[in-house]
Amino acid sequence: MTELYQVSTKFGFISHGQFIKEVTKEDLDKENRSGILLTVDDVKLAAELLDSSNIQPFTVLDDARILVHDLSVDTAKLNQELVIAGVAVKNITRQEGSLEEYYTDLLKTQGGGQHA
């Protein structure tokens, strides 16, 4: 499934011969929390910088963490820009949820729990 994820922009999920969900790659990444996780001292300032640098989409998770959904962002450059703007970067972590994990979790929420 990893290869499928790399070349697809939309995914359809089927279980026991029944179509259960269709999702875009962007939505899949958001739900899977894939992306670059930033832990910073000033989320508001960091979010403003991401907006002004056109680094999107991103999600503010709480008062210390932002998840940038684009895994292709140059983290070294982003770190530098944040520090120059006065944001203390405590941590930058790349996290990737797999297509397999998403499918398994989807089946659990559908009440199936079995793989098709």
Biopython code that builds the backbone (N, CA, C, O; Angstrom):
import numpy as np
from Bio.PDB.StructureBuilder import StructureBuilder

atoms = [
    (1, "MET", "N", (0.809, -1.204, 0.000)),
    (1, "MET", "CA", (0.000, 0.000, 0.000)),
    (1, "MET", "C", (0.850, 1.265, 0.000)),
    (1, "MET", "O", (0.375, 2.322, -0.415)),
    (2, "THR", "N", (2.086, 1.178, 0.454)),
    (2, "THR", "CA", (2.952, 2.351, 0.498)),
    (2, "THR", "C", (3.153, 2.924, -0.899)),
    (2, "THR", "O", (3.118, 4.141, -1.078)),
    (3, "GLU", "N", (3.361, 2.068, -1.881)),
    (3, "GLU", "CA", (3.545, 2.527, -3.260)),
    (3, "GLU", "C", (2.274, 3.199, -3.774)),
    (3, "GLU", "O", (2.338, 4.205, -4.480)),
    (4, "LEU", "N", (1.129, 2.642, -3.418)),
    (4, "LEU", "CA", (-0.157, 3.211, -3.819)),
    (4, "LEU", "C", (-0.307, 4.626, -3.258)),
    (4, "LEU", "O", (-0.772, 5.528, -3.954)),
    (5, "TYR", "N", (0.086, 4.811, -2.010)),
    (5, "TYR", "CA", (0.000, 6.120, -1.380)),
    (5, "TYR", "C", (0.840, 7.154, -2.130)),
    (5, "TYR", "O", (0.425, 8.302, -2.286)),
    (6, "GLN", "N", (2.017, 6.742, -2.592)),
    (6, "GLN", "CA", (2.932, 7.669, -3.255)),
    (6, "GLN", "C", (2.398, 8.207, -4.573)),
    (6, "GLN", "O", (2.741, 9.328, -4.948)),
    (7, "VAL", "N", (1.569, 7.449, -5.293)),
    (7, "VAL", "CA", (1.129, 7.851, -6.627)),
    (7, "VAL", "C", (-0.333, 8.280, -6.703)),
    (7, "VAL", "O", (-0.778, 8.751, -7.750)),
    (8, "SER", "N", (-1.084, 8.129, -5.625)),
    (8, "SER", "CA", (-2.520, 8.419, -5.665)),
    (8, "SER", "C", (-2.847, 9.775, -5.065)),
    (8, "SER", "O", (-2.117, 10.288, -4.216)),
    (9, "THR", "N", (-3.961, 10.351, -5.521)),
    (9, "THR", "CA", (-4.451, 11.610, -4.963)),
    (9, "THR", "C", (-5.796, 11.432, -4.261)),
    (9, "THR", "O", (-6.246, 12.319, -3.536)),
    (10, "LYS", "N", (-6.427, 10.294, -4.477)),
    (10, "LYS", "CA", (-7.720, 9.999, -3.864)),
    (10, "LYS", "C", (-7.785, 8.501, -3.595)),
    (10, "LYS", "O", (-7.272, 7.699, -4.376)),
    (11, "PHE", "N", (-8.418, 8.132, -2.490)),
    (11, "PHE", "CA", (-8.488, 6.733, -2.091)),
    (11, "PHE", "C", (-9.929, 6.328, -1.820)),
    (11, "PHE", "O", (-10.694, 7.098, -1.240)),
    (12, "GLY", "N", (-10.298, 5.130, -2.235)),
    (12, "GLY", "CA", (-11.596, 4.547, -1.927)),
    (12, "GLY", "C", (-11.369, 3.288, -1.119)),
    (12, "GLY", "O", (-10.489, 2.489, -1.440)),
    (13, "PHE", "N", (-12.156, 3.105, -0.071)),
    (13, "PHE", "CA", (-11.983, 1.964, 0.816)),
    (13, "PHE", "C", (-13.199, 1.064, 0.744)),
    (13, "PHE", "O", (-14.341, 1.523, 0.794)),
    (14, "ILE", "N", (-12.932, -0.228, 0.625)),
    (14, "ILE", "CA", (-13.974, -1.244, 0.500)),
    (14, "ILE", "C", (-13.736, -2.300, 1.572)),
    (14, "ILE", "O", (-12.598, -2.698, 1.818)),
    (15, "SER", "N", (-14.802, -2.745, 2.200)),
    (15, "SER", "CA", (-14.725, -3.820, 3.179)),
    (15, "SER", "C", (-15.869, -4.786, 2.922)),
    (15, "SER", "O", (-17.028, -4.377, 2.844)),
    (16, "HIS", "N", (-15.550, -6.050, 2.794)),
    (16, "HIS", "CA", (-16.551, -7.098, 2.560)),
    (16, "HIS", "C", (-17.448, -6.758, 1.377)),
    (16, "HIS", "O", (-18.658, -6.981, 1.416)),
    (17, "GLY", "N", (-16.842, -6.217, 0.328)),
    (17, "GLY", "CA", (-17.576, -5.900, -0.895)),
    (17, "GLY", "C", (-18.396, -4.625, -0.835)),
    (17, "GLY", "O", (-19.102, -4.303, -1.791)),
    (18, "GLN", "N", (-18.319, -3.899, 0.261)),
    (18, "GLN", "CA", (-19.089, -2.665, 0.429)),
    (18, "GLN", "C", (-18.151, -1.460, 0.431)),
    (18, "GLN", "O", (-17.140, -1.443, 1.133)),
    (19, "PHE", "N", (-18.504, -0.456, -0.365)),
    (19, "PHE", "CA", (-17.749, 0.800, -0.374)),
    (19, "PHE", "C", (-18.026, 1.495, 0.950)),
    (19, "PHE", "O", (-19.185, 1.706, 1.308)),
    (20, "ILE", "N", (-16.963, 1.858, 1.689)),
    (20, "ILE", "CA", (-17.190, 2.481, 2.992)),
    (20, "ILE", "C", (-16.746, 3.938, 3.084)),
    (20, "ILE", "O", (-17.280, 4.695, 3.894)),
    (21, "LYS", "N", (-15.761, 4.343, 2.250)),
    (21, "LYS", "CA", (-15.326, 5.745, 2.342)),
    (21, "LYS", "C", (-14.417, 6.103, 1.182)),
    (21, "LYS", "O", (-13.659, 5.270, 0.685)),
    (22, "GLU", "N", (-14.505, 7.362, 0.758)),
    (22, "GLU", "CA", (-13.581, 7.932, -0.213)),
    (22, "GLU", "C", (-12.949, 9.152, 0.438)),
    (22, "GLU", "O", (-13.634, 9.934, 1.098)),
    (23, "VAL", "N", (-11.648, 9.315, 0.254)),
    (23, "VAL", "CA", (-10.940, 10.417, 0.898)),
    (23, "VAL", "C", (-9.807, 10.892, -0.012)),
    (23, "VAL", "O", (-9.173, 10.087, -0.695)),
    (24, "THR", "N", (-9.556, 12.211, -0.017)),
    (24, "THR", "CA", (-8.432, 12.749, -0.777)),
    (24, "THR", "C", (-7.149, 12.504, 0.012)),
    (24, "THR", "O", (-7.189, 12.229, 1.211)),
    (25, "LYS", "N", (-6.026, 12.605, -0.667)),
    (25, "LYS", "CA", (-4.729, 12.414, -0.007)),
    (25, "LYS", "C", (-4.541, 13.462, 1.088)),
    (25, "LYS", "O", (-4.043, 13.151, 2.170)),
    (26, "GLU", "N", (-4.936, 14.694, 0.807)),
    (26, "GLU", "CA", (-4.800, 15.769, 1.794)),
    (26, "GLU", "C", (-5.620, 15.466, 3.046)),
    (26, "GLU", "O", (-5.131, 15.629, 4.164)),
    (27, "ASP", "N", (-6.870, 15.024, 2.860)),
    (27, "ASP", "CA", (-7.715, 14.692, 4.009)),
    (27, "ASP", "C", (-7.188, 13.469, 4.748)),
    (27, "ASP", "O", (-7.248, 13.403, 5.976)),
    (28, "LEU", "N", (-6.673, 12.506, 3.998)),
    (28, "LEU", "CA", (-6.086, 11.314, 4.613)),
    (28, "LEU", "C", (-4.924, 11.709, 5.519)),
    (28, "LEU", "O", (-4.816, 11.225, 6.645)),
    (29, "ASP", "N", (-4.058, 12.589, 5.024)),
    (29, "ASP", "CA", (-2.919, 13.043, 5.824)),
    (29, "ASP", "C", (-3.373, 13.786, 7.079)),
    (29, "ASP", "O", (-2.793, 13.617, 8.151)),
    (30, "LYS", "N", (-4.413, 14.607, 6.939)),
    (30, "LYS", "CA", (-4.925, 15.338, 8.104)),
    (30, "LYS", "C", (-5.476, 14.368, 9.144)),
    (30, "LYS", "O", (-5.155, 14.473, 10.328)),
    (31, "GLU", "N", (-6.300, 13.432, 8.702)),
    (31, "GLU", "CA", (-6.889, 12.476, 9.631)),
    (31, "GLU", "C", (-5.839, 11.557, 10.224)),
    (31, "GLU", "O", (-5.964, 11.122, 11.369)),
    (32, "ASN", "N", (-4.822, 11.263, 9.464)),
    (32, "ASN", "CA", (-3.748, 10.376, 9.889)),
    (32, "ASN", "C", (-2.681, 11.125, 10.681)),
    (32, "ASN", "O", (-1.758, 10.518, 11.224)),
    (33, "ARG", "N", (-2.816, 12.429, 10.740)),
    (33, "ARG", "CA", (-1.851, 13.310, 11.397)),
    (33, "ARG", "C", (-0.450, 13.145, 10.823)),
    (33, "ARG", "O", (0.543, 13.143, 11.550)),
    (34, "SER", "N", (-0.395, 13.006, 9.504)),
    (34, "SER", "CA", (0.896, 12.948, 8.828)),
    (34, "SER", "C", (1.387, 14.362, 8.608)),
    (34, "SER", "O", (0.604, 15.271, 8.332)),
    (35, "GLY", "N", (2.688, 14.536, 8.732)),
    (35, "GLY", "CA", (3.247, 15.843, 8.463)),
    (35, "GLY", "C", (4.465, 16.128, 9.309)),
    (35, "GLY", "O", (5.115, 15.225, 9.838)),
    (36, "ILE", "N", (4.751, 17.394, 9.421)),
    (36, "ILE", "CA", (5.886, 17.857, 10.214)),
    (36, "ILE", "C", (5.319, 18.501, 11.477)),
    (36, "ILE", "O", (4.625, 19.516, 11.418)),
    (37, "LEU", "N", (5.625, 17.897, 12.603)),
    (37, "LEU", "CA", (5.114, 18.372, 13.882)),
    (37, "LEU", "C", (6.115, 19.350, 14.489)),
    (37, "LEU", "O", (7.257, 18.995, 14.782)),
    (38, "LEU", "N", (5.660, 20.586, 14.670)),
    (38, "LEU", "CA", (6.488, 21.638, 15.261)),
    (38, "LEU", "C", (6.052, 21.865, 16.698)),
    (38, "LEU", "O", (4.862, 22.019, 16.976)),
    (39, "THR", "N", (7.005, 21.886, 17.603)),
    (39, "THR", "CA", (6.732, 22.268, 18.983)),
    (39, "THR", "C", (7.472, 23.581, 19.204)),
    (39, "THR", "O", (8.697, 23.648, 19.096)),
    (40, "VAL", "N", (6.707, 24.617, 19.514)),
    (40, "VAL", "CA", (7.266, 25.976, 19.586)),
    (40, "VAL", "C", (6.788, 26.689, 20.852)),
    (40, "VAL", "O", (5.873, 26.229, 21.535)),
    (41, "ASP", "N", (7.423, 27.810, 21.143)),
    (41, "ASP", "CA", (7.018, 28.584, 22.317)),
    (41, "ASP", "C", (5.907, 29.581, 22.006)),
    (41, "ASP", "O", (5.240, 30.054, 22.926)),
    (42, "ASP", "N", (5.692, 29.910, 20.739)),
    (42, "ASP", "CA", (4.687, 30.904, 20.361)),
    (42, "ASP", "C", (3.928, 30.417, 19.116)),
    (42, "ASP", "O", (4.320, 30.695, 17.983)),
    (43, "VAL", "N", (2.842, 29.692, 19.357)),
    (43, "VAL", "CA", (2.069, 29.099, 18.257)),
    (43, "VAL", "C", (1.466, 30.177, 17.355)),
    (43, "VAL", "O", (1.437, 30.023, 16.134)),
    (44, "LYS", "N", (0.992, 31.249, 17.947)),
    (44, "LYS", "CA", (0.371, 32.304, 17.149)),
    (44, "LYS", "C", (1.369, 32.908, 16.164)),
    (44, "LYS", "O", (1.060, 33.055, 14.982)),
    (45, "LEU", "N", (2.547, 33.253, 16.636)),
    (45, "LEU", "CA", (3.570, 33.836, 15.767)),
    (45, "LEU", "C", (4.030, 32.822, 14.718)),
    (45, "LEU", "O", (4.249, 33.182, 13.562)),
    (46, "ALA", "N", (4.176, 31.573, 15.112)),
    (46, "ALA", "CA", (4.584, 30.523, 14.171)),
    (46, "ALA", "C", (3.523, 30.344, 13.081)),
    (46, "ALA", "O", (3.860, 30.200, 11.906)),
    (47, "ALA", "N", (2.256, 30.353, 13.465)),
    (47, "ALA", "CA", (1.167, 30.200, 12.488)),
    (47, "ALA", "C", (1.139, 31.385, 11.523)),
    (47, "ALA", "O", (0.901, 31.208, 10.328)),
    (48, "GLU", "N", (1.379, 32.582, 12.034)),
    (48, "GLU", "CA", (1.432, 33.768, 11.173)),
    (48, "GLU", "C", (2.578, 33.642, 10.166)),
    (48, "GLU", "O", (2.417, 33.988, 8.996)),
    (49, "LEU", "N", (3.723, 33.152, 10.615)),
    (49, "LEU", "CA", (4.859, 32.963, 9.725)),
    (49, "LEU", "C", (4.547, 31.915, 8.661)),
    (49, "LEU", "O", (4.870, 32.109, 7.489)),
    (50, "LEU", "N", (3.924, 30.809, 9.056)),
    (50, "LEU", "CA", (3.547, 29.770, 8.091)),
    (50, "LEU", "C", (2.597, 30.345, 7.043)),
    (50, "LEU", "O", (2.742, 30.076, 5.851)),
    (51, "ASP", "N", (1.624, 31.138, 7.494)),
    (51, "ASP", "CA", (0.691, 31.783, 6.557)),
    (51, "ASP", "C", (1.419, 32.710, 5.595)),
    (51, "ASP", "O", (1.211, 32.642, 4.383)),
    (52, "SER", "N", (2.268, 33.573, 6.131)),
    (52, "SER", "CA", (2.950, 34.549, 5.284)),
    (52, "SER", "C", (3.964, 33.890, 4.350)),
    (52, "SER", "O", (4.280, 34.436, 3.293)),
    (53, "SER", "N", (4.475, 32.721, 4.734)),
    (53, "SER", "CA", (5.416, 31.985, 3.884)),
    (53, "SER", "C", (4.704, 31.023, 2.946)),
    (53, "SER", "O", (5.341, 30.290, 2.190)),
    (54, "ASN", "N", (3.364, 31.032, 3.003)),
    (54, "ASN", "CA", (2.526, 30.166, 2.177)),
    (54, "ASN", "C", (2.852, 28.682, 2.389)),
    (54, "ASN", "O", (2.851, 27.895, 1.442)),
    (55, "ILE", "N", (3.128, 28.320, 3.627)),
    (55, "ILE", "CA", (3.345, 26.919, 3.989)),
    (55, "ILE", "C", (2.020, 26.401, 4.529)),
    (55, "ILE", "O", (1.671, 26.621, 5.689)),
    (56, "GLN", "N", (1.295, 25.713, 3.664)),
    (56, "GLN", "CA", (-0.040, 25.243, 4.004)),
    (56, "GLN", "C", (-0.294, 23.920, 3.311)),
    (56, "GLN", "O", (0.374, 23.596, 2.329)),
    (57, "PRO", "N", (-1.240, 23.158, 3.804)),
    (57, "PRO", "CA", (-2.070, 23.398, 4.983)),
    (57, "PRO", "C", (-1.337, 23.015, 6.264)),
    (57, "PRO", "O", (-0.385, 22.234, 6.254)),
    (58, "PHE", "N", (-1.812, 23.587, 7.361)),
    (58, "PHE", "CA", (-1.298, 23.224, 8.672)),
    (58, "PHE", "C", (-2.437, 23.284, 9.669)),
    (58, "PHE", "O", (-3.463, 23.919, 9.424)),
    (59, "THR", "N", (-2.245, 22.616, 10.797)),
    (59, "THR", "CA", (-3.259, 22.591, 11.844)),
    (59, "THR", "C", (-2.589, 22.948, 13.167)),
    (59, "THR", "O", (-1.571, 22.362, 13.534)),
    (60, "VAL", "N", (-3.166, 23.911, 13.877)),
    (60, "VAL", "CA", (-2.707, 24.223, 15.230)),
    (60, "VAL", "C", (-3.357, 23.187, 16.143)),
    (60, "VAL", "O", (-4.579, 23.151, 16.282)),
    (61, "LEU", "N", (-2.533, 22.348, 16.762)),
    (61, "LEU", "CA", (-3.045, 21.258, 17.587)),
    (61, "LEU", "C", (-3.347, 21.705, 19.016)),
    (61, "LEU", "O", (-4.330, 21.263, 19.612)),
    (62, "ASP", "N", (-2.507, 22.577, 19.562)),
    (62, "ASP", "CA", (-2.710, 23.100, 20.910)),
    (62, "ASP", "C", (-1.832, 24.343, 21.070)),
    (62, "ASP", "O", (-1.378, 24.906, 20.073)),
    (63, "ASP", "N", (-1.590, 24.770, 22.289)),
    (63, "ASP", "CA", (-0.842, 26.015, 22.501)),
    (63, "ASP", "C", (0.664, 25.872, 22.326)),
    (63, "ASP", "O", (1.408, 26.827, 22.548)),
    (64, "ALA", "N", (1.127, 24.666, 21.922)),
    (64, "ALA", "CA", (2.569, 24.485, 21.720)),
    (64, "ALA", "C", (2.910, 23.753, 20.421)),
    (64, "ALA", "O", (4.076, 23.709, 20.028)),
    (65, "ARG", "N", (1.896, 23.171, 19.744)),
    (65, "ARG", "CA", (2.199, 22.319, 18.591)),
    (65, "ARG", "C", (1.383, 22.687, 17.351)),
    (65, "ARG", "O", (0.195, 23.004, 17.422)),
    (66, "ILE", "N", (2.074, 22.630, 16.223)),
    (66, "ILE", "CA", (1.471, 22.849, 14.907)),
    (66, "ILE", "C", (1.874, 21.673, 14.026)),
    (66, "ILE", "O", (3.029, 21.246, 14.037)),
    (67, "LEU", "N", (0.926, 21.159, 13.272)),
    (67, "LEU", "CA", (1.216, 20.089, 12.329)),
    (67, "LEU", "C", (1.125, 20.649, 10.916)),
    (67, "LEU", "O", (0.048, 21.036, 10.462)),
    (68, "VAL", "N", (2.267, 20.692, 10.220)),
    (68, "VAL", "CA", (2.327, 21.112, 8.819)),
    (68, "VAL", "C", (2.092, 19.851, 7.998)),
    (68, "VAL", "O", (2.847, 18.886, 8.113)),
    (69, "HIS", "N", (1.045, 19.853, 7.166)),
    (69, "HIS", "CA", (0.629, 18.631, 6.473)),
    (69, "HIS", "C", (1.466, 18.300, 5.245)),
    (69, "HIS", "O", (1.349, 17.206, 4.693)),
    (70, "ASP", "N", (2.296, 19.219, 4.818)),
    (70, "ASP", "CA", (3.143, 18.985, 3.645)),
    (70, "ASP", "C", (4.484, 18.421, 4.086)),
    (70, "ASP", "O", (5.312, 19.138, 4.650)),
    (71, "LEU", "N", (4.698, 17.131, 3.828)),
    (71, "LEU", "CA", (5.939, 16.478, 4.239)),
    (71, "LEU", "C", (7.148, 16.908, 3.417)),
    (71, "LEU", "O", (8.280, 16.583, 3.775)),
    (72, "SER", "N", (6.927, 17.641, 2.312)),
    (72, "SER", "CA", (8.055, 18.051, 1.466)),
    (72, "SER", "C", (8.683, 19.379, 1.902)),
    (72, "SER", "O", (9.640, 19.842, 1.282)),
    (73, "VAL", "N", (8.154, 19.989, 2.956)),
    (73, "VAL", "CA", (8.708, 21.251, 3.450)),
    (73, "VAL", "C", (10.144, 21.028, 3.920)),
    (73, "VAL", "O", (10.439, 20.044, 4.598)),
    (74, "ASP", "N", (11.022, 21.939, 3.558)),
    (74, "ASP", "CA", (12.420, 21.897, 3.991)),
    (74, "ASP", "C", (12.469, 22.298, 5.471)),
    (74, "ASP", "O", (12.345, 23.477, 5.804)),
    (75, "THR", "N", (12.650, 21.315, 6.348)),
    (75, "THR", "CA", (12.587, 21.576, 7.789)),
    (75, "THR", "C", (13.733, 22.460, 8.283)),
    (75, "THR", "O", (13.547, 23.249, 9.209)),
    (76, "ALA", "N", (14.900, 22.340, 7.683)),
    (76, "ALA", "CA", (16.028, 23.191, 8.094)),
    (76, "ALA", "C", (15.721, 24.657, 7.796)),
    (76, "ALA", "O", (15.960, 25.531, 8.629)),
    (77, "LYS", "N", (15.191, 24.917, 6.607)),
    (77, "LYS", "CA", (14.843, 26.291, 6.228)),
    (77, "LYS", "C", (13.701, 26.817, 7.091)),
    (77, "LYS", "O", (13.717, 27.971, 7.519)),
    (78, "LEU", "N", (12.702, 25.958, 7.346)),
    (78, "LEU", "CA", (11.573, 26.360, 8.184)),
    (78, "LEU", "C", (12.059, 26.693, 9.591)),
    (78, "LEU", "O", (11.654, 27.705, 10.162)),
    (79, "ASN", "N", (12.908, 25.863, 10.144)),
    (79, "ASN", "CA", (13.463, 26.116, 11.472)),
    (79, "ASN", "C", (14.183, 27.464, 11.508)),
    (79, "ASN", "O", (14.007, 28.249, 12.440)),
    (80, "GLN", "N", (14.991, 27.720, 10.487)),
    (80, "GLN", "CA", (15.736, 28.975, 10.415)),
    (80, "GLN", "C", (14.786, 30.170, 10.364)),
    (80, "GLN", "O", (14.991, 31.160, 11.065)),
    (81, "GLU", "N", (13.754, 30.076, 9.536)),
    (81, "GLU", "CA", (12.793, 31.176, 9.406)),
    (81, "GLU", "C", (12.055, 31.426, 10.718)),
    (81, "GLU", "O", (11.828, 32.576, 11.095)),
    (82, "LEU", "N", (11.686, 30.366, 11.403)),
    (82, "LEU", "CA", (10.990, 30.520, 12.685)),
    (82, "LEU", "C", (11.892, 31.202, 13.708)),
    (82, "LEU", "O", (11.463, 32.127, 14.398)),
    (83, "VAL", "N", (13.141, 30.748, 13.807)),
    (83, "VAL", "CA", (14.073, 31.328, 14.774)),
    (83, "VAL", "C", (14.333, 32.802, 14.459)),
    (83, "VAL", "O", (14.344, 33.630, 15.369)),
    (84, "ILE", "N", (14.542, 33.138, 13.193)),
    (84, "ILE", "CA", (14.760, 34.535, 12.793)),
    (84, "ILE", "C", (13.557, 35.405, 13.162)),
    (84, "ILE", "O", (13.713, 36.572, 13.520)),
    (85, "ALA", "N", (12.350, 34.823, 13.071)),
    (85, "ALA", "CA", (11.131, 35.564, 13.398)),
    (85, "ALA", "C", (10.903, 35.674, 14.908)),
    (85, "ALA", "O", (9.961, 36.332, 15.349)),
    (86, "GLY", "N", (11.771, 35.026, 15.702)),
    (86, "GLY", "CA", (11.644, 35.131, 17.152)),
    (86, "GLY", "C", (10.884, 33.982, 17.795)),
    (86, "GLY", "O", (10.514, 34.069, 18.966)),
    (87, "VAL", "N", (10.647, 32.914, 17.055)),
    (87, "VAL", "CA", (9.956, 31.744, 17.598)),
    (87, "VAL", "C", (11.008, 30.732, 18.047)),
    (87, "VAL", "O", (11.855, 30.316, 17.258)),
    (88, "ALA", "N", (10.948, 30.341, 19.316)),
    (88, "ALA", "CA", (11.846, 29.297, 19.805)),
    (88, "ALA", "C", (11.270, 27.944, 19.394)),
    (88, "ALA", "O", (10.151, 27.595, 19.767)),
    (89, "VAL", "N", (12.041, 27.196, 18.628)),
    (89, "VAL", "CA", (11.610, 25.874, 18.164)),
    (89, "VAL", "C", (12.161, 24.844, 19.136)),
    (89, "VAL", "O", (13.374, 24.673, 19.260)),
    (90, "LYS", "N", (11.259, 24.165, 19.818)),
    (90, "LYS", "CA", (11.666, 23.163, 20.800)),
    (90, "LYS", "C", (11.875, 21.800, 20.154)),
    (90, "LYS", "O", (12.698, 21.008, 20.613)),
    (91, "ASN", "N", (11.129, 21.529, 19.087)),
    (91, "ASN", "CA", (11.237, 20.224, 18.445)),
    (91, "ASN", "C", (10.601, 20.276, 17.054)),
    (91, "ASN", "O", (9.594, 20.949, 16.837)),
    (92, "ILE", "N", (11.212, 19.553, 16.129)),
    (92, "ILE", "CA", (10.633, 19.335, 14.807)),
    (92, "ILE", "C", (10.689, 17.829, 14.564)),
    (92, "ILE", "O", (11.762, 17.224, 14.575)),
    (93, "THR", "N", (9.526, 17.240, 14.345)),
    (93, "THR", "CA", (9.439, 15.797, 14.150)),
    (93, "THR", "C", (8.656, 15.503, 12.887)),
    (93, "THR", "O", (7.598, 16.083, 12.644)),
    (94, "ARG", "N", (9.187, 14.604, 12.097)),
    (94, "ARG", "CA", (8.483, 14.145, 10.892)),
    (94, "ARG", "C", (7.668, 12.925, 11.293)),
    (94, "ARG", "O", (8.213, 11.952, 11.815)),
    (95, "GLN", "N", (6.357, 12.975, 11.048)),
    (95, "GLN", "CA", (5.535, 11.818, 11.383)),
    (95, "GLN", "C", (4.669, 11.439, 10.187)),
    (95, "GLN", "O", (4.068, 12.282, 9.521)),
    (96, "GLU", "N", (4.635, 10.155, 9.954)),
    (96, "GLU", "CA", (3.878, 9.640, 8.824)),
    (96, "GLU", "C", (2.964, 8.525, 9.286)),
    (96, "GLU", "O", (3.421, 7.514, 9.820)),
    (97, "GLY", "N", (1.680, 8.711, 9.079)),
    (97, "GLY", "CA", (0.725, 7.638, 9.317)),
    (97, "GLY", "C", (0.625, 6.843, 8.025)),
    (97, "GLY", "O", (0.668, 7.413, 6.935)),
    (98, "SER", "N", (0.496, 5.554, 8.144)),
    (98, "SER", "CA", (0.465, 4.738, 6.939)),
    (98, "SER", "C", (-0.958, 4.528, 6.442)),
    (98, "SER", "O", (-1.923, 4.650, 7.197)),
    (99, "LEU", "N", (-1.067, 4.212, 5.172)),
    (99, "LEU", "CA", (-2.351, 3.893, 4.560)),
    (99, "LEU", "C", (-2.946, 2.668, 5.247)),
    (99, "LEU", "O", (-4.159, 2.600, 5.449)),
    (100, "GLU", "N", (-2.106, 1.705, 5.608)),
    (100, "GLU", "CA", (-2.557, 0.492, 6.288)),
    (100, "GLU", "C", (-3.183, 0.824, 7.649)),
    (100, "GLU", "O", (-4.233, 0.289, 8.003)),
    (101, "GLU", "N", (-2.527, 1.710, 8.404)),
    (101, "GLU", "CA", (-3.057, 2.111, 9.713)),
    (101, "GLU", "C", (-4.412, 2.799, 9.554)),
    (101, "GLU", "O", (-5.344, 2.540, 10.316)),
    (102, "TYR", "N", (-4.510, 3.670, 8.565)),
    (102, "TYR", "CA", (-5.760, 4.374, 8.335)),
    (102, "TYR", "C", (-6.882, 3.387, 8.025)),
    (102, "TYR", "O", (-7.979, 3.496, 8.573)),
    (103, "TYR", "N", (-6.604, 2.424, 7.147)),
    (103, "TYR", "CA", (-7.598, 1.437, 6.755)),
    (103, "TYR", "C", (-8.031, 0.597, 7.959)),
    (103, "TYR", "O", (-9.220, 0.344, 8.152)),
    (104, "THR", "N", (-7.064, 0.172, 8.760)),
    (104, "THR", "CA", (-7.376, -0.617, 9.950)),
    (104, "THR", "C", (-8.240, 0.175, 10.923)),
    (104, "THR", "O", (-9.222, -0.348, 11.451)),
    (105, "ASP", "N", (-7.880, 1.435, 11.161)),
    (105, "ASP", "CA", (-8.668, 2.288, 12.053)),
    (105, "ASP", "C", (-10.062, 2.538, 11.490)),
    (105, "ASP", "O", (-11.038, 2.576, 12.239)),
    (106, "LEU", "N", (-10.156, 2.706, 10.189)),
    (106, "LEU", "CA", (-11.450, 2.922, 9.538)),
    (106, "LEU", "C", (-12.352, 1.712, 9.737)),
    (106, "LEU", "O", (-13.539, 1.862, 10.028)),
    (107, "LEU", "N", (-11.800, 0.523, 9.584)),
    (107, "LEU", "CA", (-12.582, -0.692, 9.780)),
    (107, "LEU", "C", (-13.076, -0.803, 11.216)),
    (107, "LEU", "O", (-14.198, -1.248, 11.458)),
    (108, "LYS", "N", (-12.240, -0.400, 12.167)),
    (108, "LYS", "CA", (-12.641, -0.450, 13.575)),
    (108, "LYS", "C", (-13.815, 0.488, 13.838)),
    (108, "LYS", "O", (-14.741, 0.138, 14.569)),
    (109, "THR", "N", (-13.775, 1.682, 13.241)),
    (109, "THR", "CA", (-14.861, 2.634, 13.459)),
    (109, "THR", "C", (-16.137, 2.233, 12.717)),
    (109, "THR", "O", (-17.231, 2.669, 13.076)),
    (110, "GLN", "N", (-15.993, 1.406, 11.688)),
    (110, "GLN", "CA", (-17.147, 0.916, 10.941)),
    (110, "GLN", "C", (-17.779, -0.300, 11.619)),
    (110, "GLN", "O", (-18.811, -0.802, 11.175)),
    (111, "GLY", "N", (-17.141, -0.773, 12.713)),
    (111, "GLY", "CA", (-17.685, -1.900, 13.441)),
    (111, "GLY", "C", (-17.229, -3.250, 12.899)),
    (111, "GLY", "O", (-17.637, -4.295, 13.407)),
    (112, "GLY", "N", (-16.388, -3.234, 11.871)),
    (112, "GLY", "CA", (-15.954, -4.500, 11.278)),
    (112, "GLY", "C", (-14.828, -5.139, 12.048)),
    (112, "GLY", "O", (-14.992, -6.207, 12.637)),
    (113, "GLY", "N", (-13.689, -4.489, 12.042)),
    (113, "GLY", "CA", (-12.531, -5.014, 12.715)),
    (113, "GLY", "C", (-11.818, -6.098, 11.941)),
    (113, "GLY", "O", (-10.745, -6.539, 12.352)),
    (114, "GLN", "N", (-12.390, -6.547, 10.817)),
    (114, "GLN", "CA", (-11.747, -7.569, 9.999)),
    (114, "GLN", "C", (-11.263, -6.936, 8.719)),
    (114, "GLN", "O", (-11.874, -5.997, 8.209)),
    (115, "HIS", "N", (-10.166, -7.449, 8.199)),
    (115, "HIS", "CA", (-9.630, -6.940, 6.942)),
    (115, "HIS", "C", (-10.324, -7.629, 5.774)),
    (115, "HIS", "O", (-10.618, -8.823, 5.826)),
    (116, "ALA", "N", (-10.577, -6.865, 4.732)),
    (116, "ALA", "CA", (-11.199, -7.439, 3.537)),
    (116, "ALA", "C", (-10.139, -7.872, 2.567)),
    (116, "ALA", "O", (-10.457, -8.383, 1.493)),
]
sb = StructureBuilder()
sb.init_structure("model")
sb.init_model(0)
sb.init_chain("A")
sb.init_seg("    ")
for serial, (resi, resn, name, xyz) in enumerate(atoms, 1):
    if name == "N":
        sb.init_residue(resn, " ", resi, " ")
    sb.init_atom(name, np.array(xyz, "f"), 0.0, 1.0, " ", f" {name:<3s}", serial, name[0])
structure = sb.get_structure()
